[in-house]
Structures are given as structure tokens and as C-alpha cells.
Amino acid sequence: MNFISSILTRFFILLFAIVPFWLLYIFADIFYFIMYKLLKYRLNVVRDNLSKSFPEKSHEELRRIERLSYRNLSQITVESLKAFTMSKKQIFARHKVINEKDMSYVYKDHGGVIALPNHYGNWEWGALSCMQLQWHGVALYKPLSNKYLDNYLRKNRSRLGTELVSIYDTARTFILNKDKGKNYVMASDQSPSNSKKSYWINFLGRETAFLHGPEVYAKKYNYPAVFVDIQRVKRGYYELELSVLAENPKELPDGEVTKRLANKLEKVIRKKPEDWLWTHKRWKLTKPE
């Protein structure tokens, strides 16, 4: 079954390879209609997340954000398939880091940098576009259960030079690459699996569990923690702005790096909430006593 599903996925990847971008977004509109209007994909999750995150907003405003969030998700879905066959020139033009030169001082005096993107805007192109930065990219990701698709994904996403590493090999990767000038890309807004190992932060009005890994490794190796803000300029075009959350994490109290991350992400979401991934069951964990 896994083999068959991998063949079907690769068929759609080849199909999207020959589809121009203007037609790609017609497919996105169709996908939006199917996912939102017909299947109502995780609609209860989205509505619960939005209503509890923005209790001050009216019913009409929440529905507007809801519709636009499905538009966002449909575009990211087709863009992620298109990414398999996009050229380096296309990726860099459409997923552009706008202040890379301003961040040069961060790379100059440290043996590594931890970049922290989130499920906001198009995060899927990040493994390819991070090669715009000064240091070699190492993207930590959770392997797919389908080994055929996982192998294909890993080979494709690393074709521009980024190294894809399983999250289960995180510790080993940091040890092997210590002070070699690596840009470690770690998704920072996933829901953790272990509530006791998580950092708990007040986020969007609720106590929220954040992964402990990014801060743990930032402090252990004293690598600067850098927030990656991905904003959609227009359909198919994004600008990435980098900002330093902590240049010397070792000097900060425990939990401070994660708190800064959560506060920064909340500001981004409140400004334009429809571009965050609201279908994700972000608050499924309960804070332990």
C-alpha cells in the first residue's frame, strides 16, 4: 500500500512539474473548495482554535479568518508539490530572505546558528531556500511513515545542498557538526509529545506546550536562536525576515529563549492570523500539575 501511494504521489508531482504557476493556483482553488466546502477538513478543530485564541472577535470576523486559513492551506499544499521540480532560481526568487546581509554579524562569531521557522506562510520551501544563508543548512524533520516517500522527499529536498536529518538523530548531528558553521533549521511550533519535557508559555491566551529541543541545543552550544518570519507578498511569492531572539542563549535563564519565540510568533499571528496552520491540534496537551 505504501508503495502504491508513493507512486500516486510521484505522479501528481510530475503533473505539477509541467503546470505553470497561474494554473497551479486554479488547482489550489479547487482544492480549497473540496477541503473546506465538501470535506470540511478538521473544521471543528479550526473553529475551536480560532474561537479560543480570539474571544474578542465577532462571529463574522472569525469566519473570515477561517475561510482565508483554508485558502492559505490549499496554496501551501499545491506549492509543496510544485517544490519538487522548482529550480534554484525559482525558489530563491519566490522564497526570498530580505535581510540576510544584516544578519552577517550573527554568523561571524559563532560556530552555528539555530533558525526557527514556524507553520506560518509557506514553510515547505524552507529546506530549499535556506541555502541563501551564509552557512550550510541542516534541516531537522520528522520522517514519514512511508519509507518510499520519505526517501524521495529527503533526496529531493537536499538537491540544492541542504542536509535533511531525522529528528531522532538530532543529538548525534549536533555532536558531529560542533562549531562547523551550520545553520540548523528546527520547526518550533509543533505540539510536543511529552508535556513534562515541554516549556509551558502563555500563548494566544492559553498555557501552551512548546518543544524543548530548540532551546536546549541553543543553550548547550551557545548558538544564536534566530526567528524566521515568512510573509506572503502575493500568490506564490514570500519574503523571509530574520531576527535574533538570543545571540548568547547560555546567558539567559531557563525558558527565556522559548518565551521570546512564543511572544514573537504570537505578534506575527495576531497581525495576520489566516496564514497560520489552524488545522493543527496545537493545544492537545494539558499542563502537568
VOGU-3710 file (C-alpha; in Angstrom, 3 decimals, decimal comma):
1> mnfissiltr> 0,000/0,000/0,000  2,848/2,387/0,840  4,468/1,673/-2,500  1,226/2,387/-4,383  0,620/5,659/-2,517  4,206/6,732/-3,249  3,664/6,052/-6,970  0,460/8,138/-6,942  2,217/10,987/-5,136  5,066/10,984/-7,630
11> ffillfaivp> 2,509/11,025/-10,452  0,991/14,245/-9,077  4,482/15,685/-8,583  5,255/15,055/-12,263  1,874/16,518/-13,212  2,544/19,718/-11,273  6,023/19,900/-12,804  4,518/20,820/-16,183  1,807/23,055/-14,757  2,602/26,812/-14,914
21> fwllyifadi> 2,119/28,786/-11,728  -1,030/30,564/-12,923  -2,693/27,176/-13,474  -1,290/25,844/-10,220  -3,461/28,265/-8,276  -6,578/27,204/-10,134  -5,863/23,737/-8,711  -5,435/25,444/-5,319  -8,904/26,993/-5,619  -10,393/23,602/-6,492
31> fyfimykllk> -8,580/22,014/-3,575  -9,891/24,763/-1,284  -13,477/24,026/-2,341  -13,072/20,284/-1,778  -11,262/20,579/1,541  -13,351/23,384/3,060  -16,773/23,201/1,462  -17,159/19,475/0,781  -14,955/17,538/3,205  -14,879/20,226/5,935
41> yrlnvvrdnl> -11,382/19,005/6,787  -10,772/19,443/10,523  -13,281/22,286/10,544  -14,206/21,681/14,192  -10,537/21,907/15,152  -10,103/25,169/13,260  -13,200/26,745/14,788  -12,261/25,690/18,295  -8,710/27,016/17,886  -9,854/30,343/16,466
51> sksfpekshe> -12,651/30,999/18,953  -10,402/30,317/21,951  -7,472/32,282/20,544  -9,562/35,333/19,608  -12,532/35,510/22,021  -12,783/39,254/21,351  -13,532/38,813/17,631  -17,033/38,684/16,194  -18,559/35,608/14,579  -18,220/37,211/11,140
61> elrrierlsy> -14,554/38,031/11,658  -13,780/34,505/12,853  -15,486/33,059/9,764  -13,458/35,371/7,530  -10,203/34,175/9,125  -11,442/30,606/8,831  -12,068/30,889/5,084  -8,748/32,602/4,436  -6,881/29,996/6,516  -8,200/27,269/4,203
71> rnlsqitves> -7,140/29,374/1,223  -3,689/29,545/2,769  -3,576/25,785/3,369  -4,707/24,976/-0,183  -1,984/27,181/-1,658  0,713/25,652/0,545  -0,419/22,164/-0,466  -0,011/22,734/-4,208  3,167/24,757/-3,662  4,712/21,890/-1,706
81> lkaftmskkq> 4,101/19,565/-4,669  5,494/22,132/-7,087  8,633/22,440/-4,943  9,842/19,015/-6,054  10,583/20,327/-9,544  11,301/24,033/-8,980  14,712/25,346/-9,973  17,111/27,084/-7,612  16,405/30,371/-9,399  12,642/29,958/-8,920
91> ifarhkvine> 12,977/29,041/-5,239  15,262/31,963/-4,414  13,050/34,410/-6,330  9,815/33,229/-4,718  11,045/32,485/-1,166  13,464/35,339/-0,624  15,416/36,218/2,516  15,268/40,016/2,579  17,796/40,835/5,325  20,486/38,169/5,002
101> kdmsyvykdh> 23,288/40,755/4,849  22,059/42,446/8,023  22,484/39,127/9,848  26,121/38,580/8,847  27,385/39,535/12,311  25,445/36,623/13,828  27,287/34,115/11,660  30,678/35,752/12,119  31,364/34,995/15,768  29,538/31,712/16,376
111> ggvialpnhy> 30,062/28,091/15,379  26,445/27,577/14,440  23,020/29,180/14,212  19,603/27,731/15,034  16,930/29,040/12,647  13,371/28,755/13,942  10,642/28,820/11,272  7,016/28,046/12,110  3,939/26,717/10,352  3,186/30,176/9,053
121> gnwewgalsc> 3,050/31,186/5,387  4,885/28,702/3,196  7,291/26,822/5,446  7,531/23,925/2,955  10,020/25,713/0,682  12,362/26,433/3,584  14,597/23,382/3,163  15,419/24,637/-0,335  15,525/28,400/0,226  17,712/28,310/3,351
131> mqlqwhgval> 20,725/27,893/1,059  20,530/31,672/0,563  22,115/31,998/4,002  25,833/32,117/4,687  26,157/28,719/6,330  25,332/25,194/5,193  21,747/24,259/6,046  20,823/21,256/8,178  17,040/20,792/8,332  15,700/18,622/11,141
141> ykplsnkyld> 12,478/16,859/10,137  10,190/14,048/11,262  10,487/11,110/8,808  7,357/9,935/7,025  5,971/6,517/7,920  6,017/5,674/4,198  9,697/4,842/3,619  9,373/5,178/-0,185  8,022/8,717/0,071  10,457/9,575/2,844
151> nylrknrsrl> 13,475/8,555/0,756  12,163/10,537/-2,204  11,463/13,579/-0,025  14,897/13,508/1,567  16,739/13,233/-1,752  14,661/15,947/-3,387  14,757/18,462/-0,542  18,543/18,092/-0,314  19,194/18,635/-4,026  20,281/22,259/-3,542
161> gtelvsiydt> 22,694/21,372/-0,747  20,572/21,351/2,400  21,136/18,289/4,562  17,917/16,677/5,823  18,316/14,894/9,155  15,755/12,899/11,124  14,749/14,478/14,421  15,687/11,150/16,002  19,319/11,872/15,069  19,339/15,427/16,413
171> artfilnkdk> 21,785/14,912/19,286  24,241/12,972/17,123  24,047/15,618/14,375  24,926/18,455/16,745  27,863/16,498/18,163  29,286/15,597/14,745  28,942/19,157/13,424  30,025/21,105/16,501  31,447/24,518/15,554  31,473/23,717/11,829
181> gknyvmasdq> 29,339/26,699/10,866  25,959/25,039/10,328  22,538/26,634/10,046  20,233/24,237/11,927  16,614/24,643/10,811  14,203/23,451/13,516  10,412/23,829/13,341  9,457/25,453/16,616  5,660/25,397/16,887  4,891/21,697/16,715
191> spsnskksyw> 2,870/20,244/19,570  5,291/18,225/21,749  4,622/14,586/22,573  5,748/14,881/26,193  4,142/17,544/28,374  6,701/17,148/31,160  9,647/17,850/28,844  7,956/20,883/27,315  8,312/24,584/28,042  4,908/25,972/29,019
201> inflgretaf> 4,218/29,503/27,808  1,110/31,691/27,794  0,470/31,787/24,042  -2,648/33,228/22,392  -4,347/33,383/25,771  -3,683/29,778/26,823  -0,976/27,777/28,544  0,773/26,131/25,605  3,442/23,442/25,394  6,493/24,262/23,269
211> lhgpevyakk> 9,214/21,873/22,157  12,210/21,922/24,472  14,741/20,915/21,779  15,476/24,284/20,116  16,285/25,987/23,412  18,192/23,005/24,825  20,571/22,886/21,849  20,837/26,662/21,591  21,966/26,861/25,224  24,149/23,740/25,153
221> ynypavfvdi> 26,232/25,003/22,211  25,505/28,718/22,716  24,278/29,035/19,136  22,189/32,145/18,388  18,464/31,491/18,103  17,012/33,222/15,028  13,306/33,704/14,347  12,211/33,209/10,731  9,203/35,334/9,773  7,676/34,107/6,476
231> qrvkrgyyel> 5,211/36,555/4,925  3,246/36,080/1,700  3,744/39,105/-0,563  1,349/37,758/-3,176  0,340/34,367/-4,529  3,460/32,272/-4,920  5,859/34,885/-3,519  7,193/35,093/0,041  9,644/37,235/1,951  11,605/35,861/4,883
241> elsvlaenpk> 12,840/38,242/7,553  15,301/37,024/10,171  15,547/38,421/13,697  17,731/37,377/16,614  15,862/36,036/19,633  19,029/35,360/21,635  22,615/35,850/20,482  24,126/34,201/23,576  21,460/31,795/24,898  23,720/30,457/27,672
251> elpdgevtkr> 23,465/33,808/29,432  19,657/33,625/29,681  17,538/31,908/32,360  15,893/28,607/31,522  12,820/29,048/29,319  13,637/32,597/28,210  14,540/31,680/24,605  11,254/29,802/24,208  9,318/32,649/25,790  10,814/35,118/23,316
261> lanklekvir> 9,974/32,762/20,467  6,352/32,386/21,611  5,902/36,138/22,067  7,347/36,886/18,628  5,198/34,258/16,933  2,063/35,489/18,701  2,639/39,029/17,416  3,012/37,695/13,871  -0,163/35,602/14,146  -2,270/38,375/15,674
271> kkpedwlwth> -1,297/40,702/12,857  -2,375/38,244/10,154  -3,936/35,114/11,699  -5,141/33,482/8,481  -1,622/32,453/7,429  -1,009/30,159/10,409  -1,843/26,433/10,362  -5,101/26,341/12,350  -5,922/22,731/11,384  -3,128/21,585/13,698
281> krwkltkpe> -4,241/20,273/17,127  -1,923/22,696/18,861  -3,471/22,522/22,335  -3,989/18,797/22,784  -1,652/18,582/25,806  -2,600/19,552/29,350  -0,091/21,270/31,591  1,002/18,886/34,371  0,496/19,919/37,983
//
